[in-house]
Amino acid sequence: MNSGMHGFHLGTGDRRIIETDDARRIAECRAWVEELLHEKLIVDRWHKGQVFAVTAKGYTVADDIRRAM
């Protein structure tokens, strides 16, 4: 997750998931990240709100969702 001169970017690895300048969309994305942090599904690796990693709990929840589909 990163904001800069060229807008807001949310991605994983080399893949961009969202790239936008829309304030409403940026607020939604930040809320998603905050919820994942709150639920301890991800951790802030650099403590700057830019790089996150999936926790063991996050992988377990992802596996549970996959199995339920």
Order of alpha helices (4+ residues) and beta strands (2+ residues): beta-beta-beta-alpha-beta-beta-alpha
